[in-house]
């Protein structure tokens, strides 16, 4: 359990408030990040159906999961023994039984079968089959979408959460430099990925790292025209760029970071692109402060890059922090035109002003925390294009 009982109780209180405002009496949580946020539960068990049941006014949630994962709930959460309810192993990958039948049975047994029930309809871990089985098992309940109810509560971090993200930022620094140092002509992409993974998990002398929600992204050459490619066993070539996007992770809290390396001598056009992107990022970091709205950050970025004729259709950033695969984002706030969310202290974002053109791209990013008067970055590395060209290596 990463946080004290009082912090979990405060998170639960805020969840009750949001439930009441939406007319939800029972909330069913299947997003593992939200399960962790409310209970501390932390296991690689999200590939099987599991659930947290939150009943308005009750002292604790109820955890339901696979029988062999029940001890993980006992070891990592603040829940009472009687609030940890495992389903038998014959529900696992069964053609005749489904875990949501078990959940519906429990809800009937504790008198919740006629309640207004909120479910996280749009997340990676709650399937159409889950919803169908629940509705059949609870025909007298009324269901409503509560997809991001807890996610919005997670938006403003506690001081301890911020400390975890600062640690993740230090891990990200080390992992990034391990990748940059190892990249060179003739080196295999997979070997660079291995170096990065080693640094991410080893962490620092003071604390180790966790597995991140996203693997290192390592497009090179013309593949830098798109952001979400990983690696192969190809070797790097002279006169090509390599984008590295990764995150440090500590106790499931992330600090993403992106930088770009060039093997050889970049032409003037590529250097100009990198300089414009860095200028735009720096301008955004200088203006972030409490009280402004998210679209103002994007507007600052757009004004900088438009002077060079560059456009960017994708969002500039998003809220992030606690999460599990396949994403470290919180799926709430986006830094883009039209998002009027007001910045408050201890909100955290991944600011990623990547530009991906038809044949190449450039990325540099920062994980940031909104402070009382501005913002801080969780990592501390130069943002310029890293150049590796024989005798001269611009990696300071």
Steps between C-alpha positions, in 0.01 A plus 500: 500500500666818375296754699361522851142405583401863547595588142300206363202603713519856364504366144198286581318800649552697178375202303182488711444871430532451126275193510231691686517790254438257214231300677716187523443275802742221408817551296672208326868565430695287251780742401806369692636853551177602671505180706853584608410862572217406735648191669869458418434175312802428280543177306542390141151353507312745279502252211228314693168651603514675836295771661472747784149559634444837668171540685408852602563561871677168566833517683690293244468374144463131420763336282397208278758314295645166410557261791875482455521881505319540832825490697630787284201703620574407859866597462463830312174661614350657811185286470361278774526125443121471459505762223726284283278253315664262249315315228586130442748397233232332290383850400833558322472480119186291532240447229226441756581753774599865501651703789229764460244233592689466828500878545125518437444220755697693765307821431172313541617336823582838656176662386632723220308347210254790460745786528624759254830346390785686329741306279817604317355438154798623298823353629736226389395253767119495483362311203165496325457149638554630856226757457260252342548243778458763773177632350359148471602420856358826641181563299352735762805727521540818298840540337678817399839590358755598765810458286713791622347565840810396698740619230388860556556465874859392423569823308646696796780305668588482867847600616600135531382427148713792378801357684446166324489679165819690579669166564358370172649808333848414625458147367388644165815713483724198551306285255506772235874556528566125489316489168664811359847383600451158341351611169755505218555388145500119479331446838185287504174667597415213736826547689413864567158390621669252736720775643197719562302219666796425727517862614125529549483200730832555681407859584744690720720403794231628736194331343417254225258542211180329393392377158352794307153493348648550150817336367776722356400647165799510264416595140800579281564633151178545302314326784539822700211629289271317745531486880385161622747248357723294727819326378628222277832318469611734221818701548511878505637673193706812451300813420174408670306623800384286793214604726492365855180525701490326836402547863645444840254325730499483880220322689287525182552878467651610170721777369512485118783651298587526130821605326639468146848386395661551160774265380719710273457859384140618476415729210386856555133410451503240778695724737249779436211267583664398826568861598140608437360211704733572792417872482131417515542263793706753694239770439229272636699412810560870565130588495347205689357608835185450708190679373559472126304251292649213304423642158714806579806274512417355159442851363849605616650197326301559180609863473868399526494224239268681257775754433694217333201363311475190721166360613417234756157336496546279805462626856799660671473303824282324752463429870695199625636326808383173654429225249541148363550370146419598235513874582641745754243772416201570726253548209358823641662835413661566162713801411326602180267759357161487669614352833408763759623308804652749745849411619541446873809422711603133498339420168750303293531478121710347227576791267602341169541743210603237246479581131467213254535588134469271196859370508637586844413644838640654816394463863605647829267488799474574869292367788393804701331590825304822541640683803359791701653752260614313187608148423784256565632221280554160655813437292795726433661439161583725204214518250700562185572250223771260620762462225737203483753542221834334550738735677225748591213394718257768612359315798561748781 
